[in-house]
Amino acid sequence: MNGDWLIRGRDGRLTVYLPSGDAVLCRAERGPAGPWDAARTVGGGQKLLPGPAIGQGADGYAHLAAWRPTVPGESGLVHSTHFRPRLAPLDWASIGHPDKKGDRTGPPAVAVDSAGRGYVFVRNQGGGLSLRNQKEKGGWGPWQNLGGHDVEGEPAAVTGESGLVEVYASVPGGVLHWRQEEPGRTPVRTEGVDVPVRPGTLCALATSAEHTTLFFTDTSGDVCAWRPGEKPVTLIASAGPGPVSAVRCAIEGHDCTVLAQRSASGRVAFAAYPTEQEPAGAWWTESGPQLPSDAVVSVALDEQDEVVAASVSPSTGTLLLARRKDEPGLALTAWREL
């Protein structure tokens, strides 16, 4: 999944979204910190292509987007909304193709604005970024070409504390950035940054009322943080090859950003530092058992606003969960299989 696939719903229950073959599955807690329901398929029986995306709004609703095959050699994007863990997600609804027709052009990314409208971003055939978003009074607006060039890997879409939607995309030798200037408006391209970024490692997080922060791995193997208008900062050597997952939480009364990543040793590595204070430094602490090479990790906050982490291996389907202990620091409980 492109985006945070472990989320907390508006009722405090956690839900995970997991690609499985030609479908997306979801599992939810029966109650906060309670047992988990069995997996069920999102959106009905439509067959999907790999690389779905997810975003969540302030209302707690999840929005999902994915490619599906249409006719031989062509594909189209579909969208689903999941309102509450106890309800089934809506059936997949077609939102078309950024170039009207053709094969899939790249993995989508999803954000949700303060009014609960979904924004689906995807690379177009020209190499730039396109957008289709829901309208205020229902339905979808037309596809819009946001410009850009040579977009690589998964874009990272995020909604700031202001409710304005932003999106980042990696290109050879740099990162491009688009941001809404007003609610409901089309995001416009702002100043990017020249940096040697590895495609497929972008992760964006709202870190203050004014800023979102992009985390990425550069070509030397370091995890870097960048806020538009500032210079990128090297934060920590990457623990492993994939992207980090990030969440903000209070640790001993301090606003901190927690990063998680599957490490090269196969375990899950965690690091924490004061939010937007990268010069304070961070270091990795590994947790849990050794995981398969394709395992990924996601972090979120539970009903008590405490850190909870999940890992899943697509090849084995094994889903593990750990929660922060009720003690100082970032110590976690033993990982358990769901």
C-alpha atoms as one frame of an Amber mdcrd trajectory, in Angstrom:
protein
   0.000   0.000   0.000   1.171   3.526  -0.766   0.268   5.428   2.406  -0.411
   4.524   6.023  -2.127   1.133   5.905  -2.533   0.944   9.702  -5.063   3.588
  10.780  -7.275   4.489  13.729 -10.937   5.001  12.947 -13.144   7.673  14.486
 -14.379   5.140  17.060 -10.812   4.464  18.254 -10.526   1.033  16.652  -7.543
   0.131  14.514  -7.862  -1.140  10.951  -5.242  -2.581   8.618  -5.471  -2.683
   4.813  -3.480  -5.393   3.079  -2.970  -6.164  -0.628  -3.673  -9.811  -1.343
  -3.335 -11.089  -4.894  -5.788  -9.126  -7.022  -7.665  -7.626  -4.051  -7.279
  -5.473  -0.947  -8.243  -6.945   2.417  -9.117  -5.113   5.610  -9.116  -6.246
   9.227 -10.392  -4.263  12.218 -10.426  -4.498  15.986 -13.775  -5.541  17.424
 -13.189  -2.936  20.120 -10.282  -0.708  21.163  -7.373  -2.993  22.112  -9.691
  -5.953  21.645  -9.599  -9.035  19.411  -9.574  -8.603  15.642 -12.180  -9.537
  13.064 -11.328 -11.875  10.214 -10.102 -10.308   6.981 -12.652  -9.213   4.396
 -12.330  -7.951   0.842 -12.546  -4.226   0.127 -14.893  -2.964  -2.557 -16.538
  -6.092  -3.904 -15.293  -8.596  -6.455 -13.410  -6.385  -8.920  -9.910  -7.632
  -9.697  -7.175  -5.095  -8.938  -3.630  -4.570 -10.140  -0.712  -4.265  -7.688
   0.080  -1.022  -5.913  -3.093   0.337  -4.249  -2.992   3.542  -2.186  -4.732
   4.811   0.928  -5.348   8.135   2.654  -7.333   9.158   5.736  -9.236  12.322
   6.540  -9.702  14.175   9.802 -13.143  12.539   9.943 -11.427   9.163  10.286
 -12.713   7.835   6.968 -10.313   5.899   4.751 -10.103   6.514   0.991  -8.515
   3.888  -1.252  -7.488   3.992  -4.906  -6.168   1.271  -7.185  -5.710   0.337
 -10.821  -7.898  -2.365 -12.348  -7.692  -3.973 -15.794 -10.386  -2.791 -18.232
  -9.774  -4.099 -21.754  -6.644  -5.940 -22.914  -3.636  -3.644 -22.578  -5.545
  -0.919 -20.739  -6.386  -0.069 -17.132  -8.384   2.448 -15.138  -8.376   3.768
 -11.602 -11.055   2.943  -9.040 -11.876   4.471  -5.654 -13.527   3.230  -2.460
 -14.383   4.852   0.866 -14.453   3.049   4.202 -16.467   5.027   6.735 -16.271
   2.907   9.880 -14.550  -0.354  10.825 -17.916  -2.009  11.578 -19.205  -1.198
   8.091 -18.109  -2.726   4.799 -16.154  -0.390   2.492 -18.063   0.982  -0.483
 -17.804  -0.856  -3.789 -15.017   0.254  -6.096 -16.163   3.126  -8.343 -14.377
   3.976 -11.578 -12.583   7.340 -11.748 -10.985   6.737 -15.145  -7.518   7.332
 -16.522  -5.414  10.534 -16.363  -4.895  10.295 -20.158  -8.474   9.131 -20.877
  -7.250   5.649 -21.781  -4.151   3.497 -21.769  -2.314   1.172 -19.425  -1.459
   2.077 -15.836   1.038   4.904 -15.650   2.336   4.616 -12.107   1.253   3.966
  -8.512  -1.428   6.313  -7.156  -1.361   8.340  -3.939  -4.360   9.509  -1.913
  -4.996  12.444   0.435  -8.217  13.697   2.037  -8.867  17.392   2.694 -10.529
  18.984   5.726 -13.959  18.675   4.070 -13.530  14.917   3.605 -12.917  15.088
  -0.159 -10.586  12.495  -1.649  -7.662  13.537  -3.887  -6.097  10.879  -6.125
  -2.683  11.654  -7.615  -0.926   9.573 -10.266   1.810   9.894 -12.854   0.515
  10.534 -16.379   1.867   9.315 -19.712   3.826  12.549 -20.135   5.787  11.890
 -16.931   4.105  14.630 -14.903   1.543  14.331 -12.134  -2.228  14.304 -12.607
  -5.034  14.743 -10.098  -8.698  13.912  -9.819 -10.592  14.964  -6.699 -14.074
  14.792  -5.270 -16.283  17.871  -5.515 -17.807  19.620  -2.517 -21.360  18.645
  -3.452 -20.582  15.096  -4.530 -19.136  13.407  -7.565 -15.725  13.934  -9.079
 -14.162  16.806 -10.956 -12.226  16.276 -14.194  -8.675  14.969 -14.396  -6.152
  17.819 -14.102  -2.540  17.808 -15.283  -0.448  19.402 -12.515   2.705  19.451
 -14.632   6.104  18.189 -13.617   8.412  15.780 -15.417  10.040  12.365 -15.104
   8.120  11.393 -11.950   9.441   8.141 -10.461   8.046   5.715  -7.890   5.176
   6.434  -5.515   4.144  10.039  -4.888   3.616  10.967  -1.224   0.313  12.779
  -0.595  -0.410  14.407   2.764  -2.886  16.791   4.374  -1.442  19.497   6.594
  -2.877  20.579   9.925  -4.423  23.463   7.972  -6.499  20.950   6.008  -4.684
  21.830   2.784  -3.504  18.979   0.577   0.120  18.614  -0.526   1.915  16.058
  -2.670   5.590  15.232  -3.217   7.110  13.293  -6.110  10.652  12.137  -6.781
  12.349  12.864 -10.098  15.928  12.170 -11.227  18.092  14.350  -8.987  15.318
  15.940  -6.969  11.865  16.212  -5.425   8.860  18.141  -6.770   6.204  19.646
  -4.502   2.630  20.834  -4.993   0.416  22.538  -2.395  -3.105  23.917  -2.178
  -3.230  27.661  -1.580  -6.873  27.582  -0.444  -9.326  24.824   0.513 -10.831
  23.120  -2.507  -8.346  24.667  -4.933  -6.103  22.728  -7.291  -2.644  22.214
  -5.745   0.006  24.321  -7.465   3.647  23.516  -7.929   6.015  25.270  -5.549
   9.782  25.314  -5.332  11.256  21.816  -5.279  14.679  20.712  -4.166  17.702
  19.233  -5.908  18.686  16.161  -3.944  19.793  12.615  -4.880  16.668  10.764
  -3.764  15.909   7.060  -4.102  12.525   6.561  -5.800  10.005   4.639  -3.716
  11.232   5.960  -0.352   8.999   9.017   0.133   6.904   9.448   3.291   5.167
  12.730   4.201   3.841  13.803   7.607   2.108  16.916   8.963   4.561  18.166
  11.594   3.205  21.613  12.607   0.497  24.116  11.765   2.774  25.574   9.086
   4.659  22.599   7.710   4.593  19.094   6.385   7.870  17.168   6.399   9.007
  14.784   3.687  11.193  11.860   4.701  13.189  10.080   2.009  16.337   8.019
   1.560  19.107   9.574  -0.517  21.423   7.651  -2.819  24.080   7.375  -0.100
  21.628   5.489   2.134  20.717   8.216   4.633  17.178   9.072   5.749  16.697
  12.795   5.159  13.978  15.262   6.175  12.866  18.198   4.020  10.358  20.978
   4.526   9.635  23.206   1.523  11.440  26.511   1.850  14.269  24.941   3.851
  17.269  22.763   3.036  17.136  18.964   3.382  18.633  17.643   6.623  20.333
  14.274   7.010  18.663  12.628   9.978  19.961   9.075  10.332  21.490   6.268
   8.295  18.745   4.136   6.799  18.030   0.971   8.770  16.936  -0.891   5.632
  16.058  -0.509   1.965  12.383   0.487   2.081  10.564   3.680   3.043  10.030
   4.714   6.645   6.635   5.002   8.280   6.186   8.072  10.502   3.803   9.304
  13.185   3.766  12.121  15.747   3.119  11.381  19.399   3.806  12.674  22.892
   6.703  10.967  24.653   7.123  12.049  28.263   5.321  15.288  27.450   7.378
  16.140  24.355   6.069  16.359  20.787   8.094  13.690  18.989   8.218  12.114
  15.558   8.599   8.337  15.517  10.033   6.564  12.478   9.825   2.835  11.798
  11.495   0.773   9.087  12.308  -2.860   8.385  16.011  -3.094   9.101  18.673
  -4.881   7.079  18.788  -7.520   9.840  15.105  -8.269   9.226  13.688  -6.784
  12.440  11.674  -3.580  12.839  13.791  -0.544  13.757  12.392   2.511  15.559
  13.804   6.004  16.011  12.333   9.077  17.698  13.325  12.728  17.902  11.705
  16.076  18.828   9.406  17.042  15.958  11.046  19.383  13.405  14.264  19.392
  15.445  16.353  17.106  13.268  19.703  18.462  14.585  18.820  16.854  17.946
  19.615  13.546  16.264  17.991  10.119  16.290  19.143   6.520  16.545  17.594
   3.164  15.719  16.429   0.566  18.231  15.389  -2.812  16.828  12.371  -4.755
  18.025  10.586  -8.018  17.419  11.434 -11.144  15.443  13.293 -11.379  12.154
  10.857 -10.783   9.283  10.790 -11.950   5.657  12.580  -9.731   3.149   9.301
  -8.408   1.727   7.862  -7.356   5.120   6.736  -3.756   5.536   5.856  -1.756
   8.641   3.342   0.964   9.501   2.915   3.027  12.681  -0.140   4.840  14.030
  -1.659   6.025  17.313  -4.188   3.901  19.185  -7.264   5.023  21.130  -4.986
   6.249  23.956  -2.783   8.220  21.526   0.017   5.739  22.120   2.245   4.358
  19.369   1.181   1.077  17.805   3.103  -0.675  15.032   2.167  -3.400  12.570
   4.226  -5.436  10.137   3.035  -7.661   7.333   4.735  -9.976   4.854   2.872
 -10.227   1.532   4.525 -13.568   0.771   3.391 -15.225   4.003   0.400 -13.074
   4.975   1.716 -12.918   8.550   0.468  -9.806  10.376   2.182  -8.786  13.624
   1.284  -6.000  16.061   3.029  -4.309  18.984   2.004  -1.435  21.259   3.945
   1.020  23.358   4.316  -0.028  26.978   3.043   2.138  29.824   6.527   3.205
  30.866   9.026   5.952  29.996  10.603   5.934  26.552   9.456   4.051  23.478
   9.516   0.478  24.765   7.043  -1.829  23.007   5.149  -4.905  24.107   6.030
  -8.273  22.577   4.925  -8.584  18.965   1.901 -10.834  18.540   0.417 -12.421
  15.459  -3.145 -11.414  14.611
